[in-house]
Amino acid sequence: MSRTHADSILDRPDLVLLGERLRTVRNSNGWSLEDAVRTTEVKASVMGAYERGERNIPIERLIHVAQVYGTTASEMLDFGKKPDRRRIPDRRSSAAGGRREDER
């Protein structure tokens, strides 16, 4: 019997939880996937796979993404706790002359 993509996701519930956490923290700060991709320098297809729990995120990358999102890797991995909803610095502005769109 061959395994389906859905079967492999069900075998890794922690990856799904981590993906949900990545998406929740990103969304709670008002970032689109494109904003996250541009700021973290992770390809859109890869970031999307992380958020869907379809791909394992290396610890070094998780640490980097968490820092960009204004949190920590340990916070991202604490599935028993709601994610910290503090506002992250708007690092999307570096390509726009150092100011956010709402400051122009």
C-alpha positions as CSV (number, residue, x, y, z in Angstrom):
1,M,0.0,0.0,0.0
2,S,1.5,3.4,-1.0
3,R,1.5,6.3,1.4
4,T,-0.2,9.5,0.4
5,H,1.0,13.1,1.2
6,A,-1.8,13.3,3.8
7,D,-0.6,10.2,5.5
8,S,2.9,11.6,5.9
9,I,1.5,14.8,7.4
10,L,-0.6,12.9,9.9
11,D,2.5,11.0,11.0
12,R,4.2,14.3,12.0
13,P,1.7,16.3,14.1
14,D,4.4,18.4,15.7
15,L,5.4,19.7,12.2
16,V,1.8,20.7,11.6
17,L,1.6,22.4,15.0
18,L,4.9,24.3,14.3
19,G,3.6,25.3,10.9
20,E,0.4,26.6,12.4
21,R,2.5,28.5,15.0
22,L,4.7,30.0,12.2
23,R,1.6,31.2,10.3
24,T,-0.2,32.5,13.5
25,V,2.7,34.6,14.6
26,R,3.3,35.9,11.0
27,N,-0.4,36.8,10.6
28,S,-0.8,38.3,14.1
29,N,1.8,40.8,13.1
30,G,0.1,41.7,9.9
31,W,2.7,40.1,7.6
32,S,1.8,38.4,4.3
33,L,3.7,35.4,3.2
34,E,5.4,37.6,0.7
35,D,6.6,39.9,3.5
36,A,8.0,36.9,5.4
37,V,9.7,35.5,2.4
38,R,11.3,38.9,1.5
39,T,12.5,39.5,5.1
40,T,13.6,36.0,6.0
41,E,15.1,35.2,2.6
42,V,13.3,31.8,2.6
43,K,11.7,30.8,-0.7
44,A,7.9,31.1,-0.8
45,S,7.4,27.4,-1.6
46,V,9.7,26.4,1.3
47,M,8.0,28.8,3.8
48,G,4.6,27.6,2.6
49,A,5.7,24.0,3.2
50,Y,6.9,24.9,6.7
51,E,3.6,26.6,7.5
52,R,1.6,23.6,6.2
53,G,3.8,21.2,8.2
54,E,4.9,19.5,5.1
55,R,8.6,20.1,5.5
56,N,10.9,20.0,8.5
57,I,12.5,23.4,9.3
58,P,16.2,23.2,10.3
59,I,16.8,24.5,13.8
60,E,19.1,27.3,12.5
61,R,16.4,28.5,10.2
62,L,13.8,28.3,12.9
63,I,16.0,30.4,15.1
64,H,16.4,33.0,12.3
65,V,12.7,33.1,11.4
66,A,11.7,33.4,15.1
67,Q,14.1,36.3,15.5
68,V,12.8,38.1,12.4
69,Y,9.2,37.5,13.8
70,G,10.3,39.0,17.1
71,T,10.1,35.9,19.2
72,T,12.3,32.9,20.0
73,A,12.6,29.3,18.7
74,S,11.6,28.0,22.2
75,E,8.4,30.2,22.1
76,M,7.6,28.8,18.6
77,L,8.0,25.2,19.9
78,D,5.9,25.7,23.1
79,F,2.7,24.2,21.8
80,G,1.0,24.4,25.1
81,K,1.1,28.1,25.2
82,K,-0.5,30.8,23.0
83,P,2.1,32.6,20.8
84,D,3.3,35.9,22.1
85,R,1.4,38.6,20.2
86,R,3.9,41.4,20.7
87,R,4.5,43.6,17.7
88,I,7.6,42.8,15.7
89,P,9.8,45.4,14.3
90,D,8.8,46.2,10.7
91,R,11.8,44.9,8.8
92,R,9.9,45.0,5.5
93,S,10.9,48.6,5.2
94,S,14.7,48.1,4.4
95,A,14.0,48.0,0.7
96,A,11.8,51.1,0.9
97,G,14.4,53.6,2.2
98,G,14.2,52.7,5.8
99,R,10.6,53.8,6.3
100,R,7.4,51.8,6.5
101,E,4.7,52.5,3.9
102,D,2.5,54.2,6.5
103,E,5.4,56.5,7.5
104,R,5.9,57.9,3.9
